[in-house]
Amino acid sequence: MTAFVQSDGINTKPLVQARNVHKAYEHLEVLKGIDLDVMSGEVVVILGPSGSGKSTFLRCINHLEAIQKGFIEVDGEQIGYRVKNDRLEKLSANGIAKQRRKIGMVFQQFNLYPHMTVLQNIIEAPVGVHGHNRKEAIETAKGLLQRVGLLEKADNYPRQLSGGQQQRVAIARALAIKPKLMLFDEPTSALDPELVGEVLATMKDLARQGLTMIVVTHEIGFAREAADRVVFMDGGVIVEQGKPEEVIGNPQHPRTQAFLSRFL
């Protein structure tokens, strides 16, 4: 992974740093001390059974869920907080919104506005939230639609698209804010099997272009082909991680072996 090393051979600082991250809902402890670094340009795929904490961890990265212990930094900023007078202080809603400009997220459900066209959906955040020039936002949106193979659908409404097309629009919408990091929370789980391939192909293309991605998925083939690193979670902890050929091809931990045996 030479893309993540400076010319003098010294590793650059990770784009994402998570340390001792804990998250609980009342008495249910979901995350039990997650440590994870993600380098700029790296594609990390998180695998694990339902209830292992994968999606919760992803939502903590952009502060859709607040953590109770530890910290998460993205691009050098502690998400959800700032340091003031040597003390941590919770950010306001506006402060958190500014931090989220660096982070795009694609969910299981497409969450497109049904009353807006595809183009309007994509420019809504850049223009309405971030104050970008409308004409420039439209040009960027058209470029993104071409990138995901849907430029001809710019004036369609979500109901006129297939599920796979809607998810590709959702990816374009997340890219419209020009994030440094993209989070994918099981982006194909709500799709019919025949539509999964087109979304994964779009994601593989983004990976080839060097976009930093953290992907929660059950798509083992995507993990094997597109990931720089695979992380296996179970019971709120990281059980095993490494290159795809190591974790998928030769898992060392019994829990990883048991999970993958259902897919391979």
Buried (B, 14 or more C-beta within 10 A) or exposed (E): EEEBEEEEEEEEEBBBBBBEBBBBEEEEBBBBBBEBBBBBBBBBBBBBBEEBBBBBBBBBBBBBBEBEEBBBBBBEBBBBBBEEEEEEEEBEEEBBEEBBBBBBBBBBBBEBEEEBBBBBBBBBBBBEEBEBEEEEBBEBBBEBBEBBBBBEBBEBBBEEBEBBBBBBBBBBBBBBBEBBBBBBBBBBBBBEEEBBBBBBBBBBBBBEEEBBBBBBBBBBEBBBEBBBBBBBBBBBBBBBBBBBEBBBEEBEEEBBBEBBEEEE
